[in-house]
Amino acid sequence: MSEESGYLARPDGARLAWRRVAGEGPAVVWLGGFKSDMAGTKAQALADWARASGRAYVRFDYFGHGESDGDFRDGTITRWREDALAAIEALTSGETVLVGSSMGGWIACLAAMAQPERVKSMVLVAPAPDFTEKLMRPEIPPEGLADLARDGVWLRPSEYGEPYPITRDLLEDGARWSILEAQEIPIEVPVRILQGGEDPDVPWTHALQLANALKGHDVVFTLVKDGDHRLSRPQDIARLVAAVEELA
């Protein structure tokens, strides 16, 4: 089964790159992480699974990511949430299974809250809800705060490659989409969470806080004790595919 590709036009003229496998069942939709793209190991593994099993699957790049248009530093949680909702609306029909990695876990939750009738279940890998306020802002060094105050942007060093531009707009906008401050997150669909115990970016306690806040009762939290943030080893990929198969 082949995978088609194309571009989704957004109201401001920017285009989102996407790839899709036509198949049976609710469409599995990949929501990537901050500064990652749809060509990553986990996204590709799910594409391979979809083609082999005849299941519907969609992956795309947010504005400013991968093959999509836009400057990454102009992106915000608002923009990427809207991208996800637009991709779900344009590229799928009926119920979906949202698979969110890191920031994509936050986006998945926001999408499920916005369109509950379109979401059958979710699989979240190292989900990072509220990461701009809870994980990123507290770690900004004094010189980074000075850069943000002066220039509106700080270049955050990254062990994954080039420094990430963190903007004042991203931080201020992210605070508006906080979900962990609520006593209960109004998501009742089945959720599977895979979290590395040695994740340097998203502490397992952060992901567990999300699991405990979800309103639904069919929530399973799996701690991979020796797992890192990416959870892209063969055994991690096997867990991911198994979780998607269970809920799809």
C-alpha positions as CSV (number, residue, x, y, z in Angstrom):
1,M,0.0,0.0,0.0
2,S,1.5,3.3,-1.1
3,E,1.7,6.6,0.8
4,E,0.6,9.7,-0.9
5,S,1.9,13.2,-0.1
6,G,0.8,16.8,-0.7
7,Y,0.4,20.2,0.8
8,L,-2.5,21.7,2.8
9,A,-3.1,25.4,2.2
10,R,-3.6,27.5,5.4
11,P,-5.6,30.8,5.4
12,D,-2.5,32.9,5.5
13,G,-1.0,31.2,2.4
14,A,1.4,28.9,4.2
15,R,1.4,25.3,3.2
16,L,1.6,22.3,5.5
17,A,3.4,19.2,4.1
18,W,1.6,15.9,4.7
19,R,1.7,12.2,3.9
20,R,-1.2,9.8,4.0
21,V,-1.7,6.0,3.8
22,A,-5.3,5.2,2.7
23,G,-6.5,2.2,4.7
24,E,-9.2,0.8,7.0
25,G,-10.3,1.8,10.5
26,P,-10.0,5.1,12.3
27,A,-7.1,7.2,10.9
28,V,-4.0,7.2,13.1
29,V,-2.7,10.8,13.1
30,W,0.9,11.5,14.1
31,L,1.5,14.7,16.0
32,G,5.2,15.4,16.2
33,G,7.3,17.2,18.8
34,F,8.9,20.6,19.2
35,K,11.3,21.1,16.3
36,S,10.9,17.6,15.0
37,D,9.3,16.5,11.7
38,M,7.2,13.7,10.1
39,A,10.3,11.9,8.8
40,G,11.4,10.9,12.3
41,T,11.9,7.3,13.4
42,K,8.6,6.9,15.2
43,A,6.5,8.6,12.5
44,Q,8.2,6.4,9.8
45,A,7.7,3.3,11.9
46,L,4.0,3.9,12.1
47,A,3.9,4.6,8.3
48,D,5.5,1.2,7.8
49,W,3.0,-0.4,10.1
50,A,0.1,1.3,8.4
51,R,1.2,0.1,4.9
52,A,1.8,-3.4,6.1
53,S,-1.5,-3.7,8.0
54,G,-3.7,-1.8,5.7
55,R,-4.6,0.9,8.3
56,A,-5.3,4.6,7.6
57,Y,-2.5,6.9,8.7
58,V,-1.7,10.6,8.4
59,R,1.4,12.5,9.3
60,F,2.3,16.2,8.7
61,D,4.7,18.9,9.6
62,Y,3.6,21.9,11.6
63,F,4.2,25.4,10.4
64,G,7.9,26.1,10.5
65,H,8.8,22.4,10.8
66,G,10.2,19.9,8.3
67,E,8.8,20.4,4.8
68,S,6.1,22.9,5.7
69,D,6.3,26.6,5.0
70,G,7.1,29.2,7.6
71,D,9.9,30.3,10.0
72,F,10.0,28.1,13.1
73,R,10.6,31.2,15.3
74,D,7.2,32.5,14.2
75,G,5.4,29.4,15.5
76,T,3.3,29.3,18.7
77,I,1.2,26.7,20.5
78,T,-1.9,28.4,19.1
79,R,-0.6,28.1,15.5
80,W,0.5,24.5,15.9
81,R,-2.8,23.5,17.5
82,E,-4.7,25.1,14.6
83,D,-2.4,23.2,12.2
84,A,-3.3,19.9,13.9
85,L,-7.1,20.7,13.8
86,A,-6.8,21.7,10.1
87,A,-5.0,18.5,9.2
88,I,-7.5,16.3,11.0
89,E,-10.4,18.1,9.3
90,A,-8.9,18.0,5.8
91,L,-7.1,14.7,5.7
92,T,-9.3,12.3,7.8
93,S,-12.9,11.5,8.2
94,G,-14.7,10.0,11.1
95,E,-12.9,9.0,14.3
96,T,-9.2,9.3,14.7
97,V,-6.5,7.9,17.0
98,L,-4.1,10.7,17.9
99,V,-0.5,9.7,18.5
100,G,1.4,12.6,20.1
101,S,5.1,12.8,20.9
102,S,6.5,15.3,23.4
103,M,4.9,18.6,22.4
104,G,2.6,16.6,20.2
105,G,1.2,15.0,23.3
106,W,0.1,18.5,24.4
107,I,-1.3,19.3,20.9
108,A,-3.1,15.9,21.0
109,C,-4.8,16.9,24.2
110,L,-5.8,20.3,22.9
111,A,-7.2,18.8,19.7
112,A,-9.2,16.2,21.7
113,M,-10.6,18.9,23.9
114,A,-11.6,21.0,20.8
115,Q,-13.1,18.1,18.8
116,P,-14.0,15.3,21.2
117,E,-16.3,13.7,18.6
118,R,-13.4,13.2,16.2
119,V,-11.0,11.4,18.7
120,K,-11.5,7.7,19.5
121,S,-8.3,7.3,21.6
122,M,-4.8,8.6,22.1
123,V,-1.3,7.3,22.4
124,L,1.2,9.7,24.0
125,V,4.9,9.3,24.0
126,A,6.8,11.4,26.6
127,P,3.9,13.9,26.6
128,A,4.9,17.5,27.4
129,P,1.8,19.5,28.2
130,D,2.5,23.1,29.4
131,F,6.2,22.6,28.6
132,T,6.7,26.2,27.8
133,E,5.7,27.2,31.4
134,K,6.5,24.1,33.4
135,L,9.7,22.8,31.8
136,M,11.2,25.5,29.6
137,R,10.8,28.8,31.4
138,P,12.3,27.6,34.7
139,E,15.5,26.5,33.0
140,I,16.2,29.7,31.1
141,P,19.5,31.1,32.4
142,P,19.9,34.8,33.3
143,E,21.6,35.6,30.0
144,G,18.6,33.9,28.2
145,L,16.1,36.1,30.1
146,A,18.2,39.1,29.1
147,D,18.1,38.0,25.4
148,L,14.3,37.6,25.6
149,A,13.8,41.0,27.2
150,R,16.1,42.7,24.7
151,D,15.5,40.8,21.5
152,G,12.3,38.8,22.1
153,V,14.3,35.5,21.3
154,W,16.8,33.3,23.0
155,L,18.8,30.6,21.2
156,R,18.5,27.6,23.5
157,P,21.4,25.0,23.1
158,S,20.2,21.6,22.1
159,E,21.9,18.2,22.2
160,Y,19.9,17.2,19.1
161,G,21.5,19.8,16.8
162,E,21.4,23.5,16.2
163,P,20.2,25.8,19.0
164,Y,16.4,26.3,19.2
165,P,15.1,29.8,18.9
166,I,12.8,30.3,21.9
167,T,10.7,33.5,21.5
168,R,8.8,35.6,24.0
169,D,5.7,35.0,21.9
170,L,6.0,31.3,22.3
171,L,6.3,31.5,26.0
172,E,3.5,34.0,26.5
173,D,1.2,32.1,24.1
174,G,2.0,28.7,25.6
175,A,0.8,30.0,29.1
176,R,-2.7,30.6,27.6
177,W,-3.0,26.9,26.7
178,S,-2.1,25.4,30.1
179,I,-4.1,22.3,30.9
180,L,-2.3,21.0,34.0
181,E,-3.5,23.8,36.2
182,A,-7.1,22.5,35.8
183,Q,-8.3,20.1,38.5
184,E,-9.5,17.8,35.8
185,I,-8.7,17.6,32.1
186,P,-12.0,16.9,30.2
187,I,-10.7,14.0,28.1
188,E,-12.5,10.7,28.6
189,V,-11.2,8.5,25.7
190,P,-8.8,5.6,26.2
191,V,-5.2,6.9,26.6
192,R,-1.9,5.0,26.6
193,I,1.2,6.9,27.8
194,L,4.8,5.7,27.2
195,Q,7.4,7.5,29.2
196,G,11.1,7.0,29.6
197,G,12.5,6.9,33.2
198,E,15.7,8.5,32.0
199,D,14.1,11.3,29.9
200,P,16.2,14.5,30.4
201,D,13.6,16.7,28.8
202,V,10.3,15.5,30.2
203,P,10.5,14.1,33.7
204,W,8.4,11.0,34.2
205,T,6.6,12.8,37.1
206,H,5.4,15.4,34.6
207,A,3.8,12.8,32.3
208,L,2.3,11.1,35.3
209,Q,0.7,14.3,36.4
210,L,-1.1,14.4,33.0
211,A,-2.2,10.8,33.4
212,N,-3.7,11.5,36.8
213,A,-5.5,14.7,35.6
214,L,-7.3,13.0,32.7
215,K,-11.0,12.6,33.4
216,G,-11.2,9.2,31.7
217,H,-10.6,6.0,33.6
218,D,-9.1,3.9,30.8
219,V,-5.6,5.4,31.1
220,V,-2.5,3.2,31.2
221,F,0.9,4.8,32.1
222,T,3.9,2.7,31.1
223,L,7.3,3.7,32.5
224,V,10.2,2.5,30.5
225,K,12.8,2.7,33.2
226,D,15.9,2.9,31.0
227,G,14.1,4.9,28.3
228,D,15.2,8.3,27.1
229,H,13.1,11.1,25.6
230,R,13.0,9.8,22.1
231,L,11.9,6.2,22.9
232,S,13.1,5.2,19.4
233,R,14.9,2.0,20.1
234,P,13.5,-1.2,18.5
235,Q,11.9,-2.3,21.8
236,D,10.4,1.2,22.2
237,I,9.0,1.2,18.7
238,A,7.4,-2.2,19.4
239,R,5.7,-0.8,22.4
240,L,4.4,2.1,20.4
241,V,3.0,0.0,17.6
242,A,1.4,-2.4,20.1
243,A,-0.3,0.5,21.9
244,V,-1.6,1.9,18.6
245,E,-2.8,-1.5,17.5
246,E,-4.7,-1.9,20.8
247,L,-6.5,1.3,20.6
248,A,-7.0,1.5,16.8
